[in-house]
Amino acid sequence: MKTRILAGLMALAVSAGLLFAGAPAAHASSKGRLNTTYALGAASIYSLLKGKTTQGLILGAGTAYAYKRYSDAKKGERRRARYYSTRYYRAPRSVRYARAYRRR
């Protein structure tokens, strides 16, 4: 009986901690999102071929949403790559002087 109460109090403490601090977010790469899209697409095709139309349509909607999330993640990666490549890249000194000389 004492062990059960202690386990319940510990579960309550963990739940309260997650409630107030927030659960950690999962960050998937675009490759992981693409794999999820493929898996959901295969599952929806399989369901539709087996005659389970409701399940197939729900999985199809999940596939469309997963593809949208993949597309957004890919756009974000490209945007970040463009930003950091122009922000932290400097041309070699000889190229900079050549450019400045040509402008005059």
N, C-alpha and C positions, 0 to 999 in steps of 0.2 A: 504494500500500500504506500509506503514511504517512497519507494522508487518511482512509482507511477506519478505521484504528486511532484517529485523533483523533475521528472521528465516533462511533465506538463508545464511547469514553471520555466524550464529552459526553452521549450518551444515557444511559449508566450514571449519570453525575452528576445528571442531571435526574430520573431514576427514583428514585435514592436520596434526593434532596431531597424529592420528593413522598411517598415512603414515610415519612420521618421527620417532615416538617412536616404532612402530610395534604393531600389535594386540597381545593381550595376548594369549598364547597357552593353549589349553585344554589338561589336563592330565587325561586319563581314566585308571582305574585299569584293571587288567586282567579279573576280573569278568564282568565288563561293556563291555569289548571287546567280551567276550564269549556270552553275551546277544545279542549284535549286530550281531554276527555270526548266532545265532539261528533265529533272526528276519529276516535277509536277506535270510537265507536258506528257511524259511517257505514262504516268499514272492515269491521266485523264483519257488518253487514247485507249489504254487497256480497259478502263472502266466502260467507255463507250462501246468498245468492241464486244464486251461481255453483256451488254444490254442494260447496264446500270446508268441510266441517263441522268438522273438527278446528281448522283455522285460524280459523274463525268463532267457535268456542267459546272459544278462547284469547283472541281479541280481545274477546269479550264479557266474559270475566273481567277483562281489562285495563280495559274500560270501567267495570265495577262498582267496581274499585279506584280508578280515576281520579275517579269520582263521589264516593267516600268521602273521598278526599283534598281534593276541592273543597269538600265539605260541612264538613270539619274546618277548612279554611282560612277559610271564610266565618264559621264560629262564632268562630274566633280573632280575626278582624278586628272582629266585633261586640263581643266581649268587651273588646278593647283600646280600641275607641271609647268604650264605656261607662265604662271605668276612667278614661281620660284626660279625658272630658268632665266627670265629677264631681270629679276631682282638681284640675283647673286652672281650673274655671269658678267665678267668684264672682259672686253677684248684685249688682246696683248698690246703692250705699249706702242709697238711699231705701227700697228693698225690704227690706233687712236690718233697718233701724230699724223699719219698719212691722211686720215679723214679730215682733221682740222686744217691741214695744209690745202687740201682740195677745195674747201669751202670758201676760202678767201678770194 
